[in-house]
Amino acid sequence: MNDMTALARPRHGMGFYPFVGLAAALMATNALAIDSMLPALPEMAEALGIAAANQRQWIITSYLLGFGVSQIFYGTISDRYGRRPVLLFGLAVYVLASIGAALSNSFEAMMIARVVQGIGAAATRVLVVSIVRDCYSGRDMARVMSLALIVFLAVPILAPSIGQAILIVAPWRWIFGILTAFGAGVMLWVTFKLPETQHPEDRKPIDIANVSAAFRTTLTSRVGVGYMLAMAFVLGGLFGFINSAQQVFVDVFDVPHLFTIVFAGIALFMAAASLLNSRIVGRLGMRRVSHGALIGYILFTGVHALIALSGHETLLLFALFQGGAMFCFGLIGPNFGALAMDPLGHVAGTASSVQGFVTTVVGALLGFYIGQHFDGTVVPITLGFALCGLVALVIVLIVEKGRLFHPAPGRS
């Protein structure tokens, strides 16, 4: 029996690779809704009457806030009614909101559509983690998530180019047409191929006692809370970069034609890290890999901030250091997520929604704060990355009681 066969579980009723592909597609609904419109932000701002350049960032942040806040509800609902019906509901909301965004004629209408689109996409974020956790745990879960991320990371690599290609042949509204079609396709995939994965004994009625108990379990897990908060700060730096990326290439380096190419190159570093993680996490463990990557993340972003502050930033240096930081992020993300979920399998839905709520909302607000300080240089972005990484390291040190790299007995 090879290791892929050993990893396969009958609960999801699919082969291993189709299951990974569906997980990646569910994750991609979120990435597409963010990255595909980055090249179109100036055109969208003009059409919607957004005057200040930094205010364009609301098109990203409004989606992230809807995406983050609504996650708190999906876990409890899915723990009661199961993963599949709640997932289908979220995908339907995502599709309808994408149509609404395509038809928006004002900034306010776009903000409403984007918030609702984020609310729908939140189901995919919460449920994909819960579904994978229903079927796998520990290092196996980290490996599944890493393989899904390899496929998923093709989206941030390609999405800005997809958006740019659409702008060449059609108005920006057709970007939301692509999101509509993709969301509908994933919804059909789930409808016909994915059975219910939740263990029947884990069904929990929605009442104050059960909900409170699940939240209490989630919020009193030292490991779960610690890695959740550390991930929130690492995401804050990433969201700050996404918010300002288009402005960096246009206003700082004056190379708008290279935006999609360099952005794709940076994303490739993260994809390579996810592939590496899937190969080494089983042997080295989640803590060794993610702790080492966090140290590397801080080194890359700290040196980059010093270069930016010294005034010696170039496009090549920006691409290389951002690529290095994203490589480290690709090793941090799946392992921090799996570490946060590992002790909470019996309340996976609630745990996933709480963790998604905190990481996304805190990350979005940090990223928006960083993005709003864009001043025509890359200093705010690089400093934001470095400071967020340092805070994440402090949190991990507290969680692990100063012990990095070497897990305690019985831990991954």
N, C-alpha and C positions, 0 to 999 in steps of 0.2 A: 504493500500500500504506500503510495507516495504521500508527501506531506500535504498536497492540495486535497487529496481524498480524505486524509485524516482531519483536515480542517472543516470539510463540508458537514453541514448539519441538516437533518431532514426537516427541522422546524420551519425553515423558510421555503421549503418545497422547490428549490431551484438549484441548479449547478453552482459551484463556487464562483466561477467567473461571471455568469449572468447576475448573481447576487451582488458582486462587487460593482458590476456595471450599473445596476439599478441604484445602488447607494451613491455612486458617483453622479448619476443623472439627477438624483434628488438634491445633492449638494450643489450641483451646477445651476439649478434654478436661481439660487441666491447670487452666485458669482456673475452670472449673465446679467442679472438685474442691476448690478453695480458697474461692472467694467465695460459693458458694451456701449454705454452712453458717454463715457469719458471724452472721446473725440468730439462728441456732438454738443457738449456743454455750452460753447459760445453761441451756436445756432439756436439752441433751446432757450438760452437766456434772452437773446434778441427777440424771439417769437413770443416769449411770455412776459416781456417787459421787465426783466431783471437788469438793473443798471450797474450795480457794483459787482466787480469781478469775483470778490470773495463770497458774495451771496449765492453764486452758482452752486456752491458747496451744499446748500440746503437740498438740492435735488438728490444728492447722495445721502446726506444725514437724515432727512425726513424718512427715507426708506429704512435706514438702519434703526431709527428709533421705533418705528412701527414693528420692524422685525424683532427688535430686542424686547420691548415691553410685552408684546403678546405671547412670548414664549412661556411666561409664567403660568398661563392658563392651559396650554396644550398638554402638559405632562399629566396634570390631574385628570383632565378629560380622557386622555388616552389610557390612563391606568384604570378608568372605570369602563369605558366603552370599547377599548381595544385600539391597536395602532392603525389598522387599515381604514376604518370609516373616518377617523379624524384626519388622516393623511389625505384622503380623497377630498374632504371638505376644504382643507387648506389649499390644495392645488386648484380647486374650482374658484376660490376667492382670488388666487394669484392670476388666473386666466382672465377673469372679469375685470380686475383692477388694471391689468395690462391694456385691455381694450379701452378702459376709461382714461388711462394716461395718454394713449395714442390720440384720443379725441379732445384732450384738454386744450383750452384756448386762453388760460390765465395762469398766473403763478399759483394762486390759491387752489384752483382746480387740480393743477399738477401735484401740489403738496398733498392734497387729500388722496388722490389716486396713488401716489407713491407710499403714503403711510399704509393704505389698505393693501397695496401690493406686498409691502413688508409683512403685514399681519398674515397674509396667506402664505408667504414663503417661510414664515417662522415654523409652520407645521412641518416642513421638510427638514429643517434643522433639528428640531426636537425629536421628531419621529425617526429620522435616520439613525441617530445615536441610540435611541431606545430599541429600535429593531435590531441593530447590530449587537447591542448588549443583551437582548433576548436570546441571541443565538451563540454569542461568544463572550469570553471574559479574559482578563489579564493580558498576557502578551499576544494571545491569539486575536483579541479585539484590537490591540494596537496594530497588528499586522494587517488585519482586514481594512482598518481605517487608512493605513498607509497606502495600500494597494488602490483603494478607492480614490485617495487623494492624487495618485499618479494620473489616473484618468481625468479626475476632476480638474487638475491643474492645467490641463490643456485649455480649459475655458478662459482663465485670466490671460493665458498666452495668446489665445486667438480672439477673445471677445472684443478688445479694442480694434483689432483689424477688421472684424466683422462689422462693427459700428462704422468704421471709416469706409469700408466698401459700400455699405448701404448709403452713406452720404454722397458717394460718387454718382450713384444711379437713382437715388430716391430721397425724399425729405426725411428728416430725423424721425418723424412719427412712425416710419416703417421699422425702426429699431424695436418699438413696442409690439409691432406686428410679429417680429421674430420671437419675442418673449411669449406672446400669446400662443403661437404654434408650438413652441418647445414645451410650455407648460401643459398644453392639451395632450401632446404626445406622451409625456411622462405619466399623466393621469390615466391614459389608456393602458400603459404598461402595467401600472399598479393594479388597475381594474382586472386585467386578464391574467396576470402572472404572480402576483404577490398574495399569499394567504395570510391569515392572522398569525402573528409570531408571539404574541404575549402568552405566557404560561397561564392557564385558567386559574391556578391557585393564587396568582398575583393580582387578579381583578379586585379592585377596591371600590366600594360604594362611595359616592360623593357625600360625605357628611363631615361635620366640623371636626369630630374626633380623629377620623382617618386622615383627612387632609392635613390637620395640624401635626399628627404623628409623622406623616411622610416629610413635611417641611422641617420638622424638628430633627428628624434623622439626617436629612440632607445638610442642614445648617449647623449641626453639631459634630459633623465628621471633620476632624482636624485636617486630614489629607484632602478630602473633597473640597472644603472651603479654601484651603491654602492654595491648591493648584488652580482652582477657579479664579481667585483674585490675581494670581501671578499671570494667568493667561489673559485676563482683562487688560492688564497693563501692557503686555506684549502686543495685544491687538490694538491698543491705543496708538502706538507708533505706526502700525501698519495702516490704520484708517487715516492717520494724519498724512501719510504719503499719498494714499489714494485720493483724498480730498484735494491735494495740491498738485498732483502729478501733471495734469494738463497745463496748469499755469507755469510749472517749473520748466517744461520743455518750450513753452511759447515765450514767457516773460524773462526767464533767466538765461536760457541757452539759445533762444531764437531759432529753434530747429523743430517747428511743428511737424514737418514731414518725416522726422525720425521718431516721433512719439511712439507710434505703435510698434516699431521695430525694437527700440531700446526697452520699452515696457515688456515686450515679449521675451527679450533676452534676460531681463531681471527675473521674470516669472519662471524661466527655465531653470534657474538656480534652485528655486523652491521645489520644482518637480523632481530635479535630480536628487535633492535631499530626501524627498518622500520615498523614492525608489531605494535609496541607500538605507533608509530607516527600516523598510520592509525586510531587508536582508540581514540587518545587524541587531534589531531589537530583540529577537528571540534569543540571541546568544549573549548580548551584553546587558539586556534589561532596560526598562524605560527610564529609570533614574540616571543611570550612567550616561545614556545617550542624551537625554534632555538637559541634564545639568551641564554636561560639557558643551552642548550647543548654546545654552544660555550664556555661559562665559564667553564663547566665541562671538555671540550676538553683541554683547557689551563691548568687546574689543573692537569689532568692526564699526559699530555706531559711534563709539567714543573717539576713535581716530578720525572718523569721517567728520565729526563735529569740530574737532580741532582744525582740520584742513579748511572747513568752511569758514570758521572764525578767523583764520589767518588770511583769507581772501585768495587762496590758491585753488579753489574749486574749478574743475573742468568737467565737460560732459563725460569724458572717459573715466575719470576718477569717480564721478557720481554713479555711473553705471556699475563699475567694479565693486564699490563699497556697498551700494544698495543690493547688488547681486549676492555679495557675501552675507549681508544681514538676512536676506531672504532664504539663503541656503540654511542658515542656522534656524530661522523661523520654521522651515520645513521639517526640521528635526524636533523642534520644541512642540509645535501644535498638536500632532496626533498623540504624542506621549503625555503631555500635560492633560489633554482631554481624557485619555484612557486612565491616567492616574486618578483624576478627579472622580471618574465614574466607578472605578474598580470596587470600592467598598460599598457601593450603593445599588447593586444589581436588583435587590428585592423592591426598591422604589425607583426603578430606572426612569420611568416617565417623569415623575416629579423632579427627580434629581437633574435630569437632562434639561427640563424647562427652567428650573431655578438657575442652573449654571449658564444656560444660554442667555437668560435674561440679564444676569449680572455681567457676563463677559461682553455681550454685545452693547448693552446700554452704557456701561462704564467705558468700554473701548470707543464707542461712537462719540460720547461726550468729550473724552480725551482727544480723539482724533479731530473733532470739530474745533476744539480749543487750539490745537496745534495749527490746523489749517487756517483759522481766522487770523493767526499771527503771520501769515505769509506776507513778506515785505519786499518781494522782488529778488530775494536771495534764498539759498537752501539752508540757511542757518536755523530757522525755526524747526524745519523738518528733522535735521540731523540732531539737534539738541533734544527734540521731543523723543526721537528714537532712543537715544542714549539714556535719558533720564527714566523713561518707562522701563527699559531693561534693568537699570539699577534697582528700581523699586521692586520689580519682579524677583530679582535675586535676593533681596532682603526678605521678601515674603517666603521664598523657598527655604532660606536658611532658618527662619522661625519655625516653619512646618517640620523641617527635618532636624530641628534642634542642633543646628550647626554642622550636621553630618551630610556632606554631599557625596555623590557617586556610589556610595556603598550602602545598599538598602539593609534595613534591619531584617532579621530572620523572618522568612515567610512573606517578604514583600518583594515587588518586582523592581 
